[in-house]
Amino acid sequence: MTADQQQVPLRIITYLVPGLTVELFETISQYLEVSLNRETMLIYESRFTGPQSDRSDPFKTNTADLGIYIYWFHSMFTFTQSCCCSISHWCILPTAGEGK
């Protein structure tokens, strides 16, 4: 990582997740900051549970570098139908207990 990259904060966006507090996302942000030796900035959208189709894509507008989007979908089709952002910006990671 170059010195310039370390000076620019990693911009993390997350959305309202009922049952999970913003402190969880603050902890993840802090963990990444320490692990990557790079300042982070957490953008917490508390009005919506995910990206909205009538709003600008935070990745295409260069507002966010990383999105933490926690939602329980029954299939990839459901995920892609609910997401307004380009699917190329998203990576679905397995969770503990997946498939149970």
C-alpha positions as a Markdown table, in Angstrom:
| # | Residue | x | y | z |
|---|---|---|---|---|
| 1 | Met | 0.0 | 0.0 | 0.0 |
| 2 | Thr | 1.4 | 3.4 | -0.9 |
| 3 | Ala | 1.6 | 6.4 | 1.4 |
| 4 | Asp | -1.2 | 8.1 | -0.6 |
| 5 | Gln | -3.5 | 5.1 | -0.1 |
| 6 | Gln | -2.9 | 5.2 | 3.6 |
| 7 | Gln | -3.9 | 8.9 | 3.8 |
| 8 | Val | -7.3 | 8.3 | 2.0 |
| 9 | Pro | -9.8 | 6.8 | 4.3 |
| 10 | Leu | -11.5 | 3.5 | 3.3 |
| 11 | Arg | -15.2 | 4.5 | 3.0 |
| 12 | Ile | -17.5 | 1.8 | 4.3 |
| 13 | Ile | -21.2 | 1.9 | 3.8 |
| 14 | Thr | -23.8 | -0.1 | 5.6 |
| 15 | Tyr | -27.6 | -0.1 | 6.0 |
| 16 | Leu | -30.2 | -0.6 | 8.7 |
| 17 | Val | -30.3 | -4.1 | 9.9 |
| 18 | Pro | -33.0 | -4.8 | 12.4 |
| 19 | Gly | -31.6 | -6.7 | 15.4 |
| 20 | Leu | -28.0 | -5.5 | 14.8 |
| 21 | Thr | -26.7 | -2.3 | 16.4 |
| 22 | Val | -24.5 | 0.2 | 14.7 |
| 23 | Glu | -21.8 | -0.7 | 17.2 |
| 24 | Leu | -21.3 | -4.0 | 15.3 |
| 25 | Phe | -20.4 | -2.1 | 12.1 |
| 26 | Glu | -18.3 | 0.4 | 14.1 |
| 27 | Thr | -16.3 | -2.7 | 15.4 |
| 28 | Ile | -15.9 | -4.1 | 11.9 |
| 29 | Ser | -14.7 | -0.6 | 10.7 |
| 30 | Gln | -12.2 | -0.4 | 13.6 |
| 31 | Tyr | -11.0 | -3.9 | 13.0 |
| 32 | Leu | -10.3 | -3.1 | 9.3 |
| 33 | Glu | -8.6 | 0.1 | 10.3 |
| 34 | Val | -6.2 | -1.6 | 12.6 |
| 35 | Ser | -5.7 | -4.6 | 10.3 |
| 36 | Leu | -5.1 | -2.6 | 7.1 |
| 37 | Asn | -3.2 | 0.2 | 8.9 |
| 38 | Arg | -5.6 | 2.6 | 7.1 |
| 39 | Glu | -8.1 | 5.1 | 8.4 |
| 40 | Thr | -11.7 | 4.1 | 7.8 |
| 41 | Met | -14.9 | 6.1 | 7.6 |
| 42 | Leu | -18.3 | 4.4 | 8.3 |
| 43 | Ile | -21.3 | 5.6 | 6.4 |
| 44 | Tyr | -24.5 | 4.3 | 8.2 |
| 45 | Glu | -27.7 | 4.6 | 6.3 |
| 46 | Ser | -30.4 | 4.1 | 9.0 |
| 47 | Arg | -33.4 | 4.8 | 6.8 |
| 48 | Phe | -33.2 | 1.8 | 4.5 |
| 49 | Thr | -32.3 | -1.9 | 4.8 |
| 50 | Gly | -30.3 | -1.7 | 1.5 |
| 51 | Pro | -29.6 | 0.3 | -1.6 |
| 52 | Gln | -32.6 | 2.1 | -3.1 |
| 53 | Ser | -33.4 | 2.1 | -6.8 |
| 54 | Asp | -34.4 | 5.8 | -6.7 |
| 55 | Arg | -31.1 | 6.9 | -5.2 |
| 56 | Ser | -27.6 | 7.1 | -6.7 |
| 57 | Asp | -25.3 | 4.0 | -6.5 |
| 58 | Pro | -22.7 | 4.8 | -3.8 |
| 59 | Phe | -20.0 | 2.9 | -5.7 |
| 60 | Lys | -20.6 | 4.4 | -9.1 |
| 61 | Thr | -20.6 | 7.9 | -7.6 |
| 62 | Asn | -17.4 | 7.2 | -5.7 |
| 63 | Thr | -19.1 | 7.7 | -2.3 |
| 64 | Ala | -18.1 | 4.3 | -0.9 |
| 65 | Asp | -15.3 | 1.8 | -1.3 |
| 66 | Leu | -16.8 | -1.1 | 0.6 |
| 67 | Gly | -20.3 | -2.1 | 1.4 |
| 68 | Ile | -21.4 | -4.2 | 4.3 |
| 69 | Tyr | -24.9 | -5.5 | 3.6 |
| 70 | Ile | -26.3 | -8.1 | 5.9 |
| 71 | Tyr | -29.6 | -9.6 | 4.8 |
| 72 | Trp | -31.0 | -13.0 | 4.7 |
| 73 | Phe | -31.9 | -14.2 | 1.2 |
| 74 | His | -33.3 | -17.5 | 0.1 |
| 75 | Ser | -31.5 | -17.4 | -3.2 |
| 76 | Met | -29.2 | -15.5 | -5.4 |
| 77 | Phe | -32.2 | -14.5 | -7.6 |
| 78 | Thr | -33.8 | -12.8 | -4.6 |
| 79 | Phe | -30.6 | -10.9 | -3.9 |
| 80 | Thr | -30.2 | -9.6 | -7.4 |
| 81 | Gln | -33.8 | -8.6 | -7.6 |
| 82 | Ser | -33.6 | -6.6 | -4.4 |
| 83 | Cys | -30.4 | -4.8 | -5.2 |
| 84 | Cys | -30.4 | -1.6 | -7.3 |
| 85 | Cys | -26.6 | -1.5 | -7.6 |
| 86 | Ser | -24.7 | -3.2 | -10.3 |
| 87 | Ile | -24.1 | -6.8 | -9.1 |
| 88 | Ser | -20.5 | -6.5 | -10.2 |
| 89 | His | -20.0 | -4.4 | -7.0 |
| 90 | Trp | -21.2 | -7.1 | -4.7 |
| 91 | Cys | -19.7 | -10.2 | -3.3 |
| 92 | Ile | -21.8 | -12.7 | -1.4 |
| 93 | Leu | -20.0 | -14.3 | 1.5 |
| 94 | Pro | -21.2 | -17.4 | 3.3 |
| 95 | Thr | -22.4 | -17.0 | 6.9 |
| 96 | Ala | -22.2 | -19.3 | 9.9 |
| 97 | Gly | -25.1 | -21.6 | 9.8 |
| 98 | Glu | -25.8 | -21.1 | 6.1 |
| 99 | Gly | -27.9 | -23.8 | 4.7 |
| 100 | Lys | -29.5 | -24.7 | 8.0 |
